[in-house]
Amino acid sequence: QVQLVESGGGLVQAGGSLRISCAASGRAFSTYAMGWFRQAPGKEREFVAVISASGGYTSYADSVKGRFTISRYNAKSTVYLQMSSLKPEDTAIYYCAARHGTSYVAHDYTYWGQGTQVTVSS
């Protein structure tokens, strides 16, 4: 069992930066791949980024590639999403999720956090 808690969301101006975090509790965080997803009002939840259990593999949605960076610190059971050059269309609730093995598909993930709101003003 893994519990996930996101933090660090907020309001930022377009072009700005923000780092959100996801702290995990429970067993064996270092065995889980971690994904970030987001959901804007009236839209489906979409893949943002994923990092493998070791941190050696990362992948991003085309819409955030070059602007967002996913990382993890297994000693602190935490995964991060550094977001730069933010755009109003990045406004969404951001969720972290955990599973064994990387995936870009939301319903593949076993554990989810409650989400953190990111709002980008124009």
C-alpha positions in Angstrom: 0.0 0.0 0.0 1.3 3.5 -0.9 -0.2 6.8 0.1 0.6 9.8 -2.0 0.3 13.5 -1.1 0.9 16.3 -3.6 1.9 19.8 -2.6 3.3 23.0 -4.1 0.5 24.0 -6.4 -0.6 27.6 -6.7 -1.2 30.6 -8.9 1.6 31.7 -11.2 1.8 34.1 -14.1 2.4 32.8 -17.7 6.0 32.3 -18.3 6.7 31.6 -14.7 7.9 28.4 -12.9 6.6 26.2 -10.2 7.7 22.9 -8.6 5.2 20.5 -7.3 6.0 17.5 -5.1 4.5 14.2 -4.3 5.5 12.6 -1.0 4.9 8.8 -0.6 4.4 6.8 2.5 4.3 3.1 2.8 6.6 0.4 1.6 9.2 0.2 -1.1 8.7 3.6 -2.9 11.9 2.8 -4.8 10.2 -0.1 -6.6 7.4 2.1 -8.1 7.4 4.0 -11.3 5.8 7.4 -10.7 3.7 9.3 -13.1 2.3 12.8 -13.2 -1.1 13.4 -14.8 -3.3 16.5 -15.0 -7.0 17.2 -15.5 -8.5 20.5 -16.6 -12.1 21.4 -16.1 -14.3 19.5 -18.6 -11.4 17.5 -19.9 -10.1 14.0 -19.6 -7.2 13.2 -17.3 -4.0 13.3 -19.4 -0.5 12.0 -19.1 2.2 14.6 -18.3 5.4 12.7 -17.3 6.7 9.4 -16.0 9.9 8.3 -14.2 11.1 4.8 -13.7 11.7 3.3 -10.3 15.4 3.9 -10.5 15.0 7.3 -12.1 17.0 6.2 -15.1 14.1 6.6 -17.6 11.8 9.6 -18.0 9.2 10.4 -20.7 7.0 13.4 -21.3 3.9 14.4 -23.1 4.7 16.4 -26.2 2.8 19.4 -24.8 5.3 19.8 -21.9 8.5 18.4 -23.4 11.3 20.9 -22.9 9.4 22.8 -20.2 8.8 20.3 -17.5 11.2 18.0 -15.7 10.3 15.0 -13.6 12.7 13.8 -10.9 12.7 11.7 -7.8 14.6 11.3 -4.6 14.1 7.8 -3.3 15.8 8.5 0.0 12.9 10.9 0.8 10.2 8.9 -1.1 9.4 12.0 -3.1 8.9 12.7 -6.8 9.0 16.2 -8.2 7.7 18.0 -11.3 9.6 21.2 -12.1 7.5 23.3 -14.5 8.9 26.2 -16.4 7.6 28.6 -19.1 4.1 27.9 -17.9 1.2 28.6 -20.1 -2.5 29.2 -19.3 -3.3 25.9 -20.9 -1.2 24.2 -18.2 -3.9 25.1 -15.7 -5.2 21.9 -14.2 -5.3 19.7 -11.1 -2.0 17.7 -11.1 -2.0 14.2 -9.7 0.8 11.9 -9.0 0.4 8.1 -9.3 2.4 5.0 -8.6 2.6 1.6 -10.2 5.1 -1.2 -10.9 6.5 -0.5 -14.3 6.2 2.7 -16.4 3.1 3.5 -18.3 1.5 6.5 -20.0 -2.0 5.3 -19.3 -3.9 6.6 -16.2 -5.9 3.5 -15.6 -2.7 1.4 -15.4 -1.8 3.1 -12.1 -2.6 1.6 -8.8 -2.2 4.4 -6.4 -3.2 8.1 -6.7 -2.8 11.3 -4.7 -5.6 13.8 -4.1 -4.2 16.3 -6.5 -2.8 19.8 -6.3 -4.2 22.8 -8.2 -2.0 24.7 -10.6 -3.4 27.9 -12.1 -1.5 29.9 -14.7 -2.8 33.4 -15.3 -2.3 35.2 -18.7 
